């Protein structure tokens, strides 16, 4: 009988699509220990300060005193795990329901439901809303958690070229309204930083009788009035059928959510396996997230600083001849060739004490690599300028061939 674990051995020992020395460098970069206090903008490693430009802590709320105090108060009173049990058994509290009511109001929806993580929200919602006989039309770059939810659902999965409205329309025409259909997209794409064309998508879905599900993990808190997300930014909040998101980005805590009509949210509450069969979100996280939600709502100054830093970084990169693709968000993908991003990230870490994330295959297509850089509201202009100067120096060393000695 063949061994189901054989693939694990092959993964570790079999032929590789990239050279061994590059695999070693990738392992060194991706398996390096990050300090616990890594939310930025600076962190300490072995007594040295490092500029941190790799987190999704967009508004700096992960270390906000009020957010931390709310969590600490609950832990001191009730412990780290309270309440114990799943939400449908022994884990539901007034605090959970209050957060959901506030979140629904924030997203201008009838109802909302909170999950212990963003991945559970995405997989659970998509996985229970669709089923055999249904069709899910996913953008080819849709987040992996959405793809996993689609696979769980048993629905037929079709993809359309990234942000290609003509390709999507052609597929909708082919379906012709004959089967229940949902379009599934990200509000902001996490690698390239571009947004979905939501104005055009709501027109298409209405014209063909489809539904639209938007994962706005990187848009909530960052885009739109009060940080309500990309749908609010594009003026189509009330035309998106289901809003999905996370608290692990701009909110600075952890967890996920869905928001939409009451009947849909109630259906997800009782049918999503990732909600029904998992422990309730800890009350400490709920309390911290309630505070973070209000800070997001009132955080126009933080958003202005975030976008000012993003503009300074991205314009500075363009002025220095770096390519950053079509980003429309603070997510800044600096284009490299081959596995160049690994060596550049290593040089920045070693020579300039700057922590940035290299991204290579399989997260992106083979032969491409990027430095994924994310400024936040709590970085300073001096931080941004230091990174730009350091990256420029590294590029000059790369051209001269001196990085090979690192």
FENFEN-V195155 format. One record per residue. SS is DSSP state (H for helix, E for strand, L for the rest). BURIAL is b if it has 9 or more other C-alpha atoms within 8 Angstrom, else e. D_CENTER is the distance of its C-alpha to the mean C-alpha in whole Angstrom. Layout:
BEGIN
ss = <SS;SS>
burial = <BURIAL;BURIAL>
d_center = <D_CENTER;D_CENTER>
END
This chain:
BEGIN
ss = <L;L;L;L;L;H;H;H;H;H;H;H;H;L;L;L;L;L;L;H;H;H;H;H;H;H;H;H;H;H;L;L;L;L;L;L;L;L;L;L;L;E;E;E;E;L;L;E;E;E;E;E;L;L;L;L;L;L;L;L;H;H;H;L;H;H;H;H;H;H;H;H;H;H;H;H;H;H;L;L;L;L;L;L;L;E;L;L;L;L;L;L;L;H;H;H;H;H;H;H;H;H;H;H;H;H;L;L;L;L;E;E;E;E;E;L;L;H;H;H;H;H;H;H;H;H;H;H;H;L;L;L;L;L;E;E;E;E;E;L;L;L;L;H;H;H;H;H;H;H;H;H;H;L;L;E;E;E;E;E;L;L;L;L;H;H;H;H;H;H;H;H;H;H;H;L;L;L;L;L;E;E;E;E;E;E;L;E;L;L;L;L;L;L;E;L;L;H;H;H;H;H;H;H;H;H;H;H;L;L;E;E;E;E;E;L;L;L;L;L;L;L;L;L;H;H;H;L;L;H;H;H;H;L;L;L;H;H;H;L;L;E;E;E;E;E;L;L;L;L;L;L;L;L;L;E;E;E;E;E;L;H;H;H;H;H;H;H;H;H;H;L;H;H;H;H;L;L;E;L;L;L;H;H;H;H;H;H;H;H;H;H;H;H;H;H;H;L;L;H;H;H;H;H;H;H;H;H;H;H;H;H;H;H;H;H;H;H;H;L;L;L;L;L;L;L;L;L;L;L;E;E;E;E;E;E;E;L;L;H;H;H;H;H;H;H;H;H;H;H;H;H;L;E;E;L;E;E;E;L;L;L;L;L;L;L;L;E;E;E;E;E;E;E;L;L;L;L;L;L;H;H;H;H;H;H;H;H;H;H;H;H;H;H;H;H;H;H;H;H;L;H;H;H;H;L>
burial = <e;e;e;e;e;e;e;e;b;b;e;e;e;e;e;e;e;e;e;e;e;b;b;e;b;b;b;e;b;e;e;e;e;e;e;e;e;b;b;b;b;b;b;b;e;e;e;e;b;b;b;b;b;b;b;b;b;b;b;b;b;b;b;e;e;e;b;b;b;b;b;b;b;b;b;e;e;e;e;e;e;b;b;b;b;b;b;e;e;b;b;b;e;e;b;b;b;e;b;b;b;e;b;b;b;b;b;e;b;b;b;b;b;b;b;b;b;b;e;b;b;b;b;b;b;b;b;b;e;b;b;e;e;b;b;b;b;b;b;e;e;b;b;e;b;b;b;b;b;b;b;e;b;b;b;b;b;e;e;b;b;e;e;e;e;e;b;b;b;e;b;b;b;e;e;e;b;e;b;b;b;b;b;b;b;b;b;b;b;e;e;b;b;b;b;b;e;b;b;e;b;b;e;b;b;b;e;b;e;b;b;b;b;b;b;b;b;b;b;b;b;b;b;b;e;b;b;b;b;b;b;b;b;b;e;b;b;e;e;b;b;b;b;b;b;b;b;b;b;b;b;b;b;b;b;b;b;b;b;b;b;b;e;e;b;e;e;b;b;e;b;b;b;b;b;b;e;b;b;b;b;b;b;b;b;b;b;b;b;b;b;b;b;e;e;b;b;e;b;b;e;b;b;b;b;b;b;e;b;b;b;b;b;b;e;b;b;b;e;e;e;b;e;b;e;e;b;e;b;b;b;b;b;b;b;b;b;b;b;b;b;b;b;b;b;b;b;b;b;e;e;e;b;b;b;b;b;b;b;b;b;e;e;b;e;e;e;b;b;b;b;b;b;b;b;b;b;b;b;e;e;e;b;b;b;e;b;b;e;b;b;b;e;b;b;e;b;b;e;e;e;e;b;e;e;e>
d_center = <41;38;35;32;31;32;29;28;31;30;27;28;32;32;32;29;27;27;30;30;30;27;25;27;25;22;23;24;21;18;20;21;21;19;21;20;20;17;15;17;19;21;22;25;26;29;31;29;26;23;21;18;15;12;10;8;11;11;14;16;16;15;19;20;24;24;21;22;25;24;23;26;28;27;27;31;32;31;29;26;25;27;27;28;27;25;25;28;30;30;27;27;28;28;25;23;25;25;21;20;23;22;18;20;22;19;18;22;22;24;22;19;18;17;15;15;12;9;10;13;13;11;14;17;16;17;19;21;22;23;25;28;30;27;25;21;20;17;15;16;13;11;8;10;10;12;14;15;16;18;20;21;22;25;24;25;22;22;20;21;20;17;18;21;23;26;25;23;27;29;27;27;31;32;31;33;32;33;30;28;25;21;19;15;12;9;10;8;8;5;9;11;10;12;12;14;18;18;21;23;21;22;25;25;24;27;29;29;28;25;22;19;15;12;9;8;5;5;9;10;12;12;14;17;20;19;15;15;13;13;16;18;18;19;22;21;20;22;22;19;20;17;14;11;8;8;10;8;7;10;12;12;13;12;12;11;13;15;17;20;24;25;27;23;22;25;25;21;23;26;24;21;22;18;20;23;24;22;22;22;19;21;23;22;19;20;22;20;17;20;21;17;17;21;20;17;19;22;20;21;22;19;17;20;20;17;17;21;19;17;20;22;20;20;23;24;23;24;28;28;27;24;22;18;18;17;14;15;12;12;10;13;14;18;19;22;24;24;23;24;21;21;25;24;21;24;26;24;24;27;29;27;25;22;19;16;14;16;14;17;18;17;13;15;19;22;23;20;19;17;16;12;13;12;15;15;17;19;20;23;25;26;23;22;26;26;23;24;28;27;25;28;30;28;28;32;33;31;33;36;35;35;32;33;35;32>
END
